[in-house]
Amino acid sequence: MKTIAIIGSSGALGSAFTERLSELNPNATVHAFSRQKPHIQLRGVNYHCMDYQKEDAIEAAAASATSGEPLDMVIVATGLLHEENMRPEKSLRELSAKKFQRLFEVNTVIPALIAKHFLPRLNTDTTSFFGFLSARAGSIGDNQMGGWYAYRAAKAALNMVIKNAAIEISRRNKKAVIVGLYPGMVDSELSKPFQRGVPAEKIFSPSFAAQNLVSVMASLTPEQSGRFFDWDGQEVLP
């Protein structure tokens, strides 16, 4: 691979992806995008600030990442489950328009706009990969627990964006692999409030999760584009 972009590179999993991909591709140009540059920066990685809420900033980021070569791999590692004064709903009475709007903006709209500007810049000469971090919670067929209305709905919508984009891009780029990825429960700020009762062996370090998902993507073919895969390579129900 010659050119790689990671969006959301300052988060636990995004930074792990940046480290793993730069290790595996020492001669590649690696672009790491985040809202703020991380305090610890890897040698040889090009770090950029990007305001995800401004489409012109996303467009400029895509242009800067491909000033020399087309993209061989893109990882979208942005996402939001909870924040101060906002927790996943346990029942209908906890729903609010504000919560839906916030979670759809981060988990669906922003990744869709990133796709709009980055996907057309994928390499068309060799197999290229575009992975979005999604969640099993967004699987309608896999939902046995209920709850988490806004997050589940936002991730389910993201999975539809991925499917649509894969269909469209395949018409002009037959070698593109565009997929949703579920890393399992990663030991991060996102998952900390929900780790109680989860066996220790089911909570993955960011580096282990990134290693798994990079391996999963490397095993996929364009025929599998538009699908959603677990950390161990198993396909997840839509």
C-alpha positions in Angstrom: 0.0 0.0 0.0 1.2 3.5 -0.8 -1.4 5.8 0.8 -3.5 5.2 3.9 -5.9 7.5 5.8 -7.3 7.1 9.3 -10.1 9.4 10.3 -10.6 9.6 14.1 -7.0 8.8 14.7 -6.9 10.4 18.2 -9.3 7.9 19.8 -8.2 4.6 21.4 -9.0 2.5 18.4 -8.1 5.1 15.8 -4.6 5.6 17.3 -4.2 1.8 17.4 -5.1 1.6 13.7 -2.6 4.3 12.9 0.2 2.4 14.7 -0.7 -0.9 13.3 -1.0 0.2 9.7 2.2 2.3 9.8 4.1 -0.7 11.2 2.7 -3.0 8.4 3.4 -0.5 5.7 6.6 1.3 6.5 7.0 2.8 3.0 3.4 4.1 2.8 2.2 7.6 3.3 0.0 7.5 6.3 -2.4 10.4 7.0 -4.0 10.6 10.4 -7.0 12.9 10.8 -8.6 14.0 14.1 -10.2 17.1 15.7 -7.0 17.8 17.6 -3.5 16.5 17.0 -2.6 13.9 19.6 0.1 14.6 22.2 2.0 11.5 21.1 2.7 11.3 17.4 4.3 8.4 15.5 7.3 9.1 13.4 6.5 9.1 9.7 2.8 9.7 10.1 1.3 12.9 8.7 -1.1 14.3 11.4 -3.9 16.7 10.4 -6.7 18.5 12.2 -10.2 18.1 10.7 -13.5 19.6 11.9 -15.8 16.7 11.2 -18.9 19.0 11.5 -17.8 21.1 8.5 -18.2 19.4 5.1 -15.7 21.8 3.4 -13.1 20.6 6.0 -13.8 17.0 5.1 -13.5 17.8 1.4 -10.2 19.6 2.0 -8.9 16.6 4.1 -9.7 14.2 1.3 -7.8 16.4 -1.2 -4.8 16.7 1.0 -4.6 12.9 1.6 -4.5 12.3 -2.2 -2.3 15.1 -3.4 0.2 12.5 -4.5 -1.4 9.1 -4.9 -4.9 7.6 -4.7 -6.0 6.0 -1.4 -5.3 2.3 -0.9 -7.0 2.1 2.5 -9.2 4.3 4.6 -10.4 3.7 8.1 -13.3 5.7 9.6 -12.9 5.3 13.4 -15.2 8.1 14.5 -18.3 7.3 16.7 -20.2 8.2 19.8 -22.2 6.1 22.3 -22.4 8.4 25.3 -21.2 11.7 26.7 -21.8 13.9 29.7 -25.5 13.9 30.5 -26.3 11.5 27.7 -26.5 7.7 28.2 -28.0 5.0 26.1 -31.8 4.6 26.7 -33.2 1.6 28.6 -36.8 2.4 27.7 -39.0 4.5 25.4 -39.6 7.0 28.1 -35.9 8.1 27.9 -36.0 9.0 24.2 -35.4 12.5 23.1 -35.1 14.3 19.8 -31.8 15.9 21.0 -30.2 12.5 21.7 -31.3 11.1 18.3 -30.0 14.2 16.5 -26.7 14.1 18.3 -26.0 10.4 17.8 -27.2 10.4 14.1 -24.9 13.4 13.4 -21.8 11.6 14.8 -22.5 8.0 13.8 -24.3 8.4 10.5 -24.1 11.8 8.9 -20.4 12.5 9.5 -19.3 9.0 8.2 -21.6 9.5 5.2 -20.0 12.8 4.4 -16.5 11.3 4.8 -17.6 8.6 2.3 -18.8 11.3 -0.1 -15.4 12.9 -0.3 -13.0 10.0 0.3 -14.5 7.0 -1.5 -14.2 8.5 -5.0 -10.4 8.8 -4.3 -9.8 5.1 -3.8 -7.3 3.4 -6.0 -8.9 1.9 -9.1 -5.8 0.0 -10.3 -5.4 -2.4 -7.4 -7.7 -3.6 -4.6 -8.5 -0.8 -2.2 -10.2 -1.0 1.2 -12.6 1.3 3.0 -13.6 0.3 6.6 -16.2 2.0 8.8 -16.4 1.2 12.5 -19.9 0.1 13.1 -21.4 -2.0 15.9 -23.3 -5.2 16.5 -25.9 -2.9 18.2 -26.8 -1.7 14.7 -27.7 -5.2 13.5 -31.5 -5.5 13.3 -31.3 -9.3 12.9 -28.9 -9.7 15.8 -30.9 -7.5 18.3 -32.2 -9.6 21.1 -31.9 -7.1 24.0 -33.7 -4.0 22.9 -32.8 -0.6 24.3 -30.2 1.9 23.1 -32.7 3.3 20.6 -30.8 6.2 19.2 -27.4 4.4 19.0 -28.8 1.3 17.5 -30.8 3.3 14.9 -27.8 5.5 14.0 -25.5 2.5 13.5 -28.2 0.6 11.5 -28.5 3.7 9.3 -24.7 3.7 8.9 -24.8 0.1 7.7 -27.3 1.1 5.0 -25.0 4.0 4.0 -22.2 1.5 3.7 -24.3 -0.9 1.6 -25.5 1.9 -0.7 -22.0 3.3 -1.2 -20.6 -0.1 -2.0 -23.2 -0.6 -4.7 -22.6 2.8 -6.2 -18.7 2.7 -6.1 -18.6 -0.8 -7.6 -20.0 0.6 -10.8 -16.8 2.5 -11.5 -14.3 0.8 -9.2 -14.6 -2.9 -9.4 -11.6 -3.5 -7.0 -13.0 -1.5 -4.0 -13.8 -3.3 -0.7 -16.2 -1.2 1.4 -17.3 -2.7 4.7 -18.6 -2.1 8.2 -16.4 -3.5 11.0 -17.2 -4.4 14.6 -14.1 -4.6 16.9 -15.8 -6.3 19.8 -15.7 -4.6 23.2 -12.6 -2.5 23.2 -11.1 -1.2 26.5 -11.8 2.5 25.9 -13.7 5.5 27.3 -16.7 4.5 25.0 -17.0 1.1 26.7 -16.0 1.7 30.3 -19.5 2.3 31.7 -20.6 -1.0 30.2 -17.7 -3.4 31.1 -19.2 -4.6 34.4 -20.0 -8.3 34.2 -18.2 -8.8 30.9 -15.5 -11.5 31.1 -12.0 -10.1 31.0 -11.1 -12.2 27.9 -14.0 -10.5 26.1 -12.6 -7.0 26.6 -9.9 -6.3 23.9 -7.1 -3.9 24.0 -7.2 -1.3 21.3 -4.0 -2.7 19.7 -5.5 -6.3 19.6 -8.7 -5.0 18.1 -6.9 -3.0 15.4 -4.7 -6.0 14.6 -7.8 -8.2 14.2 -9.7 -5.8 12.0 -6.7 -5.1 9.8 -6.3 -8.8 9.2 -10.1 -9.2 8.5 -9.9 -6.5 5.9 -6.9 -7.9 4.2 -8.8 -11.2 3.8 -11.8 -9.7 2.0 -12.5 -9.5 -1.7 -14.5 -7.0 -3.7 -17.3 -9.6 -3.9 -17.8 -9.1 -0.1 -18.1 -5.3 -0.4 -21.1 -3.8 1.3 -21.2 -6.3 4.1 -20.5 -6.0 7.9 -17.9 -8.1 9.6 -17.0 -9.0 13.2 -13.6 -8.8 14.7 -13.0 -12.5 14.0 -14.1 -12.3 10.4 -17.6 -13.6 10.8 -20.3 -11.8 8.9 -22.8 -10.0 11.0 -26.5 -9.9 10.1 -27.8 -6.6 8.7 
